[in-house]
Amino acid sequence: MRDPAEDVVALAAELAARHVPGTRAPRVLDVGAGEGRHVVALGDAGLDVVALDREVASARAIVEVAPGTEFALHDFAHPLPYAPESFAAVVLWSVLPHADPALLPALLPDCGRVLAHGGVFLVNFIDPRDGRRDPDTHARRADLPRGPDHFHARADVDPHLWWGQIADARLMRAPVGGRPDLDPVAEWRLRVVKH
Ligand SMILES: C[S@@+](CC[C@H](N)C(=O)[O-])C[C@H]1O[C@@H](n2cnc3c(N)ncnc32)[C@H](O)[C@@H]1O
């Protein structure tokens, strides 16, 4: 299992530090939880983690790495199966690079819907200026072994975050492994605080 993203680890520490002992642990939703690296990091910080993914393989992996975690086998092409304001934080990490842009107008506001006021939404995605994108086909370069399938510009994402304030937005640049001829990776990392 890969290491958790530093943004998610920092969020876990922040929520844990704010948690008053003896009260209910902050509830955090991991959308597209995959193998559970963030479920583990958030759970290890003492948070009440809920995982969601459409793949049975994810459910199996999470049972292994974080037994007892609440898990929803769910496709986020449909509304998230939670009441409004259910979570202190929602994490959507390494998921939009695999999500059809057509899903964003419903999915991003739905993440806001299930988030409590003042809650934090963490999301990352790959900018179209990324070197792994073929400028002609607008798709991931077929000659590279791994990488994102979908690229999203800020102008395609930000309007669907109307329900919160973008408190932090960082563009991470890194060389494409083994391909100095390509433009660098261009990954956006956003932190949104719900109004
Ligand atoms: C690259 S993995 C990232 C896993 C995890 N968030 C992480 O950072 O390690 C993307 C995950 O999103 C899930 N996913 C993609 N599309 C989905 C959808 N429409 N509904 C639910 N899960 C989806 C995939 O099944 C996969 O587990």
PDBQT file of the ligand as one rigid body, heavy atoms in Angstrom, charges set to zero:
ROOT
HETATM    1  C1  LIG A 201      -6.607   5.687  -7.746  1.00  0.00    +0.000 C 
HETATM    2  S1  LIG A 201      -7.768   5.060  -6.620  1.00  0.00    +0.000 S 
HETATM    3  C2  LIG A 201      -7.518   6.150  -5.230  1.00  0.00    +0.000 C 
HETATM    4  C3  LIG A 201      -7.811   5.462  -3.932  1.00  0.00    +0.000 C 
HETATM    5  C4  LIG A 201      -7.599   6.303  -2.683  1.00  0.00    +0.000 C 
HETATM    6  N1  LIG A 201      -8.443   7.485  -2.653  1.00  0.00    +0.000 N 
HETATM    7  C5  LIG A 201      -6.142   6.690  -2.545  1.00  0.00    +0.000 C 
HETATM    8  O1  LIG A 201      -5.831   7.897  -2.574  1.00  0.00    +0.000 OA
HETATM    9  O2  LIG A 201      -5.323   5.800  -2.398  1.00  0.00    +0.000 OA
HETATM   10  C6  LIG A 201      -9.353   5.620  -7.255  1.00  0.00    +0.000 C 
HETATM   11  C7  LIG A 201     -10.532   4.950  -6.573  1.00  0.00    +0.000 C 
HETATM   12  O3  LIG A 201     -11.736   5.613  -6.956  1.00  0.00    +0.000 OA
HETATM   13  C8  LIG A 201     -12.739   4.640  -7.128  1.00  0.00    +0.000 C 
HETATM   14  N2  LIG A 201     -13.773   5.148  -8.025  1.00  0.00    +0.000 N 
HETATM   15  C9  LIG A 201     -13.594   5.595  -9.297  1.00  0.00    +0.000 A 
HETATM   16  N3  LIG A 201     -14.772   5.934  -9.825  1.00  0.00    +0.000 NA
HETATM   17  C10 LIG A 201     -15.716   5.691  -8.876  1.00  0.00    +0.000 A 
HETATM   18  C11 LIG A 201     -17.130   5.842  -8.831  1.00  0.00    +0.000 A 
HETATM   19  N4  LIG A 201     -17.802   6.297  -9.897  1.00  0.00    +0.000 N 
HETATM   20  N5  LIG A 201     -17.780   5.544  -7.684  1.00  0.00    +0.000 NA
HETATM   21  C12 LIG A 201     -17.092   5.084  -6.622  1.00  0.00    +0.000 A 
HETATM   22  N6  LIG A 201     -15.750   4.901  -6.597  1.00  0.00    +0.000 NA
HETATM   23  C13 LIG A 201     -15.078   5.200  -7.718  1.00  0.00    +0.000 A 
HETATM   24  C14 LIG A 201     -12.004   3.456  -7.716  1.00  0.00    +0.000 C 
HETATM   25  O4  LIG A 201     -12.713   2.250  -7.553  1.00  0.00    +0.000 OA
HETATM   26  C15 LIG A 201     -10.685   3.489  -6.965  1.00  0.00    +0.000 C 
HETATM   27  O5  LIG A 201     -10.725   2.693  -5.811  1.00  0.00    +0.000 OA
ENDROOT
TORSDOF 0
